[in-house]
Amino acid sequence: MKPAIHPEYKTAMIHCACGYVVETRSTVGNIHVEICSNCHPFFTGKQKLLDSAGRVEKFRRKYGLKTEPAGDRG
């Protein structure tokens, strides 16, 4: 490696909005994030399910499409 061209790699703290703090190393310094693996719904298991069936029906009504029978998908 060439001397004096690489950024300084120093200790940094990652602060989440939920209060979770992680110590790591970075060239950027301290990092502030809104969501982390400690509070993200996918990782915590508190995932909110969307009503996709209602959204599909709304789309079909809006554009006048007929609904397909469930067993008629070839």
Summary of the structure (lengths in Angstrom):
residues: 74
radius of gyration: 24.0
end to end distance: 60.0
largest distance: 68.8
contacts: 121
relative contact order: 0.13
helix: 22%
strand: 22%
